[in-house]
Structures are given as C-alpha cells and as structure tokens.
Amino acid sequence: MIIVNDLKPGISFEYENNIYSVLDVDRNKTAMRQMIVKVKVKNLRTGVINEISFTGGDKVEQAMVEKKKMQYLYDSGDSLVFMDNNTYDQIEIPKSNLEWEMNFLTPNLEVDVTMYENEILGVVLPDKVELQLVECEAAVKGDTATSAMKNAKCETGLEVKVPLFINNEDRIIVSTIDGKYSSRA
C-alpha cells in the first residue's frame, strides 16, 4: 500500500478496480483542515486522463506495471501480432486497443508492451519513427512565400503535411506523439 501523500509522477497504482499512472500531484494543506491531495492520472486501460481527489493519509494499492521489449510482426486481420525478443513468444493485441499506434507500426519495429498481471494494457511507441511515403502531392512552383506544406500519405495510411521538397517514395521521420512530420530520413 502507498500513502497518497507519497505519490509522484510515474508511479502506478490500483484504485476502484482501475490501474492509473500518476501524471501530476497537487497537495493543499490549510491550518484548519486535513491535507487534500489532487492527483492527475491516466487510466492505463482506457487512456482517459482525469483528476482524483484524496484526503491526506488515504492509501492506494501499488500496481506493478511491467514493460517488455517486443517486435511488431504483422497484422492478422482483427489483431496485431508482437514477438518477445528474448523468448520468441508471440502475443496478439486487438486492433481496437491500438487505433492511434497503428498509424506508426511497421514490420520489425521494436516497442514496449505494458502489462499488469498478464493483462496487456497497451503499447509504448518510440518518440519518432521512420515511414515511407506512398502518395505525395506535386509541388506548385512559386508557392513558397511562406513555409508551404503539401499533403502526403505514409505506408501505414497516416496522412501528414510535408515540406515541398519531399517527393513520393521518400522516407521521413514522424513524431508518434502528435503524428506530424519531423524531418527527412
């Protein structure tokens, strides 16, 4: 058990049958009242971010969330298949759990799969990934008064805005946080 006064960003805990990861903690103590601890958390099962208020001294159960380095192998229809790099065990994660992550997953990409008591919570992507362009608009000559951008489509189906000098079939670096173009590969 963890006393809520000791919570810090990065700690995972179980509360009301959900698993949360602490993002931020705000402690408020006045002279006449008990301490109020407001914890900004992310639900690791649903991805929802919200705030939970506790009274100072309350206790929550610590959750041991495990991260395993795994390699993305292929799309099997309604799920995605990952392989443990050490044991070569394969697991399948439903596509419905990885809608945003599917924009960046290419075969052989190494990711961290988060687990809690053998329940797969999700996938942690690298900050940036390299993707191949499959479609790219043509650049219009003279359209460079400002930092002009054009539409492009990546091999995973992700649509991004890229600078005019990027061509079809180029490889680019894309941020997995916001899905925006970062640089040419």
N, C-alpha and C positions, 0 to 999 in steps of 0.2 A: 504494500500500500504506500501511496505517496501523499503527503500532506499538500494541499493545493497551494500553500504559501511557497513551496519549493519548486513549483512548475517553472520551466524555462522553455524558450523556443527550441524545437527539435525533439522534445520528449513526447512519447506516445503513451496514451492511457485509454482505459476502457471505462465508459460511463453510460448508463442506461442502455446496455446491450449494443453500443456502438463503439467503434475504435476511432480515436481522434489523435491528430498530431498538433501540437501547440505551435501557433504562429507568433503570438504576441501575448504578453501578460501585463495587466494594469492593476496595481494594488492601491486601494483607497482606505486610509485609516483616519478616522476623526477621533476626538477625545472622548466622546460620549458613546460611541458605537463600536461594534466589532468590525474588524477589517473586512472589506468587500474585495474579492479577487475576481476581476473580469478577465476571462481567457478567450482570446480569439483563436479558433480551432478550425481544422479542416477534417471533415469526416472522410476517413480513408476508404470506406466502402462506396460512398456516393459522390465524393469530390466536392460536396457543398461546404462553403465556408460560412461560419456563423460565430456568435459570441455566447458564452455560457458564464453565468454569474454564480460564484460560490461564496460562502461565509468562511472567513479565516478559520483554519483548523479542520475543515472538511477533508475527507480522504477519498482518493480515487485509486482504482486498481491499475498498476503499471502494465502496459501491453508491450510484449517483446516482439516487435516487428522485425522480421528477417529480410535482408536483401540478398538475392542470389544473382550472380552474373550469368546471363543466358544469351543465346544467339537466336535471332529470328530466322526461321527456316522457310515457311511457306504458308499460304492461305489455303485452308482445307474446305472452303465453302462457307460454313456458318461460324467458323472459329479460326484462330491463328495458332500456329504450332511453333513452340520455342524449345530449345535444347539446352540442357545444363552442360556447361563447358567441361566440367570435371567428370561427371558420371555418365554423360551421354543420355540421360533420361530425358524424355520428351513430355511436354505438357501442352494442353490446348486451352486457350482462353477465348471465351465467346467474343465475337466482333462487337456486340452491343456494349461491352465493358471498355473497349478501346477505340471509340469513334474518332477522337482527336489524334491519338497516337498513330492510327492507320495512315494518316497523311505523310508520315515520315519513315515508316517501316519499309526497308528494302532488304532482300535476302542477305544473310550473313551479318546484319547489323547487331552489335552487342548492346544489350540493355540490362538494367537491373529490374528484376521481377520482385515485387514486395509481397511477403506472405505473413500471415498471422495464424498460428496453429494449423498449418496445412491449408488454409483458405487463401486463395490468390486474390490480393487486393488490387493489383494493377501493375503497370509498367512505368519505370522512370527512364525517360529518354536522355541521351546526351544533349548538351546545350545546343549544339549545332550539328546538322547532318548534311552530307553531300548528296545531291539529287541530279538526275539527268533531265534535261528539258526535252519534251516530245513535240510540243507545239509552241510557236512563238510568232507574235505579230511582226510584220515588217516595219522597219523604222522609216519615218517620214523625214526626208531631207529638209533641213532648215527649221525643224521643230525643236530647237534647243535653246530657246530664250530662257527657260528655267530648267531645273533638273528634271527633264522629261522622263517618264516611265512608260513602259508598254506591258501588256498582258502576256503571260506565258503559262504553260501547263507542264507540270512535272510528271515523271514516270508513275508516281503514286496517285495521280489525279489532283493533287494540290495545285491551286491556281495562285500565282504570285505576280507582283509587279516587279519588273526588272528594268535596269537602265537600257538605253537604246543600243549600246554597243554589244549587248548579249545577243547571240544568234541561236537558231534552232540546233538541237543536239549538243549544246554546250552543257558543261557540268557546273552547278552553282552550289554555294553554301547557304542553307536556310536555317533560321533560328527556330527551334522547336517550341519556344515559349510563346511567340506571337505569330509564327508562320510567315515571317517576312524575309525577303532577300537580304543576305548579309554581304556576300562577295562572290567573285568568280572562283571556281575551284582550280 
